[in-house]
């Protein structure tokens, strides 16, 4: 989409992003404990990421013509693996999935991770999210065993990517 921008999250985005994330999870029957659906920071994502800008970031994809949020993605520290952050909450509205927008968000997150000095990026997801699995695997993420227990106990797929300094 030529009329989209990726920008940092603002407090005015919180409610819309929480709705997008919950809607997506519900569509895949993942509106259950042990998923992002019940994360305590979900309704105030901007505050969570703003609390540690040297370690965290969250990006919003917006259609500037229609003035609507299409989705978002973020990163935060993941201390279980050396020099690693975690890809967090990459979600798009239902109508925007499958058009390459997730790949654009993923690139923005990976670029920011490099800027912050991270050398690896970890993520957890679920087998039912087949589109997301394809995106991650085509983007160079390799499946690993769960490194440590996390709050997202319903997640059953774990990935890691080495971040290279160039566009890798």
Secondary structure as a PSIPRED ss2 file (coil, helix, strand):
# PSIPRED VFORMAT (PSIPRED V4.0)

   1 X C   1.000  0.000  0.000
   2 X C   1.000  0.000  0.000
   3 X C   1.000  0.000  0.000
   4 X E   0.000  0.000  1.000
   5 X E   0.000  0.000  1.000
   6 X E   0.000  0.000  1.000
   7 X E   0.000  0.000  1.000
   8 X E   0.000  0.000  1.000
   9 X C   1.000  0.000  0.000
  10 X C   1.000  0.000  0.000
  11 X H   0.000  1.000  0.000
  12 X H   0.000  1.000  0.000
  13 X H   0.000  1.000  0.000
  14 X H   0.000  1.000  0.000
  15 X H   0.000  1.000  0.000
  16 X H   0.000  1.000  0.000
  17 X H   0.000  1.000  0.000
  18 X H   0.000  1.000  0.000
  19 X H   0.000  1.000  0.000
  20 X H   0.000  1.000  0.000
  21 X H   0.000  1.000  0.000
  22 X H   0.000  1.000  0.000
  23 X H   0.000  1.000  0.000
  24 X H   0.000  1.000  0.000
  25 X H   0.000  1.000  0.000
  26 X H   0.000  1.000  0.000
  27 X H   0.000  1.000  0.000
  28 X C   1.000  0.000  0.000
  29 X C   1.000  0.000  0.000
  30 X C   1.000  0.000  0.000
  31 X C   1.000  0.000  0.000
  32 X C   1.000  0.000  0.000
  33 X C   1.000  0.000  0.000
  34 X C   1.000  0.000  0.000
  35 X C   1.000  0.000  0.000
  36 X H   0.000  1.000  0.000
  37 X H   0.000  1.000  0.000
  38 X H   0.000  1.000  0.000
  39 X C   1.000  0.000  0.000
  40 X C   1.000  0.000  0.000
  41 X C   1.000  0.000  0.000
  42 X H   0.000  1.000  0.000
  43 X H   0.000  1.000  0.000
  44 X H   0.000  1.000  0.000
  45 X H   0.000  1.000  0.000
  46 X H   0.000  1.000  0.000
  47 X H   0.000  1.000  0.000
  48 X H   0.000  1.000  0.000
  49 X H   0.000  1.000  0.000
  50 X H   0.000  1.000  0.000
  51 X C   1.000  0.000  0.000
  52 X C   1.000  0.000  0.000
  53 X C   1.000  0.000  0.000
  54 X C   1.000  0.000  0.000
  55 X C   1.000  0.000  0.000
  56 X C   1.000  0.000  0.000
  57 X E   0.000  0.000  1.000
  58 X E   0.000  0.000  1.000
  59 X E   0.000  0.000  1.000
  60 X E   0.000  0.000  1.000
  61 X E   0.000  0.000  1.000
  62 X E   0.000  0.000  1.000
  63 X E   0.000  0.000  1.000
  64 X C   1.000  0.000  0.000
  65 X C   1.000  0.000  0.000
  66 X C   1.000  0.000  0.000
  67 X C   1.000  0.000  0.000
  68 X E   0.000  0.000  1.000
  69 X E   0.000  0.000  1.000
  70 X E   0.000  0.000  1.000
  71 X E   0.000  0.000  1.000
  72 X E   0.000  0.000  1.000
  73 X E   0.000  0.000  1.000
  74 X E   0.000  0.000  1.000
  75 X E   0.000  0.000  1.000
  76 X E   0.000  0.000  1.000
  77 X E   0.000  0.000  1.000
  78 X C   1.000  0.000  0.000
  79 X C   1.000  0.000  0.000
  80 X C   1.000  0.000  0.000
  81 X C   1.000  0.000  0.000
  82 X C   1.000  0.000  0.000
  83 X C   1.000  0.000  0.000
  84 X E   0.000  0.000  1.000
  85 X E   0.000  0.000  1.000
  86 X E   0.000  0.000  1.000
  87 X E   0.000  0.000  1.000
  88 X E   0.000  0.000  1.000
  89 X E   0.000  0.000  1.000
  90 X E   0.000  0.000  1.000
  91 X E   0.000  0.000  1.000
  92 X E   0.000  0.000  1.000
  93 X C   1.000  0.000  0.000
  94 X H   0.000  1.000  0.000
  95 X H   0.000  1.000  0.000
  96 X H   0.000  1.000  0.000
  97 X C   1.000  0.000  0.000
  98 X C   1.000  0.000  0.000
  99 X C   1.000  0.000  0.000
 100 X C   1.000  0.000  0.000
 101 X H   0.000  1.000  0.000
 102 X H   0.000  1.000  0.000
 103 X H   0.000  1.000  0.000
 104 X H   0.000  1.000  0.000
 105 X H   0.000  1.000  0.000
 106 X H   0.000  1.000  0.000
 107 X H   0.000  1.000  0.000
 108 X H   0.000  1.000  0.000
 109 X H   0.000  1.000  0.000
 110 X H   0.000  1.000  0.000
 111 X H   0.000  1.000  0.000
 112 X H   0.000  1.000  0.000
 113 X H   0.000  1.000  0.000
 114 X H   0.000  1.000  0.000
 115 X H   0.000  1.000  0.000
 116 X C   1.000  0.000  0.000
 117 X C   1.000  0.000  0.000
 118 X C   1.000  0.000  0.000
 119 X C   1.000  0.000  0.000
 120 X E   0.000  0.000  1.000
 121 X E   0.000  0.000  1.000
 122 X E   0.000  0.000  1.000
 123 X E   0.000  0.000  1.000
 124 X E   0.000  0.000  1.000
 125 X E   0.000  0.000  1.000
 126 X C   1.000  0.000  0.000
 127 X C   1.000  0.000  0.000
 128 X C   1.000  0.000  0.000
 129 X C   1.000  0.000  0.000
 130 X H   0.000  1.000  0.000
 131 X H   0.000  1.000  0.000
 132 X H   0.000  1.000  0.000
 133 X H   0.000  1.000  0.000
 134 X H   0.000  1.000  0.000
 135 X H   0.000  1.000  0.000
 136 X H   0.000  1.000  0.000
 137 X H   0.000  1.000  0.000
 138 X H   0.000  1.000  0.000
 139 X C   1.000  0.000  0.000
 140 X C   1.000  0.000  0.000
 141 X C   1.000  0.000  0.000
 142 X E   0.000  0.000  1.000
 143 X E   0.000  0.000  1.000
 144 X E   0.000  0.000  1.000
 145 X C   1.000  0.000  0.000
 146 X C   1.000  0.000  0.000
 147 X C   1.000  0.000  0.000
 148 X C   1.000  0.000  0.000
 149 X C   1.000  0.000  0.000
 150 X C   1.000  0.000  0.000
 151 X C   1.000  0.000  0.000
 152 X C   1.000  0.000  0.000
 153 X C   1.000  0.000  0.000
 154 X C   1.000  0.000  0.000
 155 X C   1.000  0.000  0.000
 156 X C   1.000  0.000  0.000
 157 X E   0.000  0.000  1.000
 158 X E   0.000  0.000  1.000
 159 X E   0.000  0.000  1.000
 160 X E   0.000  0.000  1.000
 161 X E   0.000  0.000  1.000
 162 X E   0.000  0.000  1.000
 163 X C   1.000  0.000  0.000
 164 X C   1.000  0.000  0.000
 165 X C   1.000  0.000  0.000
 166 X C   1.000  0.000  0.000
 167 X C   1.000  0.000  0.000
 168 X C   1.000  0.000  0.000
